[in-house]
Amino acid sequence: MSDKQPGIAATDGVSALPFRPSDWPMPYLAGIEREHTLTATLVLRRFDIDHKSWRLLAVLKEHGELTVSALAELAVLERSSVSKMVATLEARGLVLRHQQGRDRRQSNVALTEGGDALYQETAPLISRLFEYYFGGFDDEEFQRFMSALRDVMERVRSARLHPWTPRTE
């Protein structure tokens, strides 16, 4: 797909196309995230963990020990929210946090045996949700879909660097 959307006439880099949310993917992506979070939290309720906290366990399982900032980035959550979730998970014995040097802001987080056990017990439940969501895709279609999502994510992240994006002073 080119940088221009079909049928979009632009002047001075500004789209002349009226903004209609039903024509753009962002409301759908936000809706998918919201609905999945609600459903996954219901599935995980009996384990006394919400989906976003579970996502932190999943990221730590995949990547190992991480800084809070890296964990927030990989989990696609706000750093301040992740700090609070990590404190709750630590109090439950699911993660261990330790400082790097004297700076409390620079702490690493790792799964404990209890966190790993909870992840192992619950991952099949979340996996079952994804199998349901993507049941109509064959492997090739799913890989193309994921590739397209990754490409869009990179473009969205890099949009802040474009000249037409206002800068904060």
Secondary structure, DSSP 4 states (H G I P E B T S, - for coil): --SSPTT--EETTEE-SPP-GGGSSHHHHHHHHHHHHHHHHHHHGGGT--HHHHHHHHHHHHH-SEEHHHHHHHHT--HHHHHHHHHHHHHTTSEEEEEETTEEEEEEEEE-HHHHHHHHHHHHHHHHHHHHHTTT--HHHHHHHHHHHHHHHHHHHHGGGSTTSPPP-
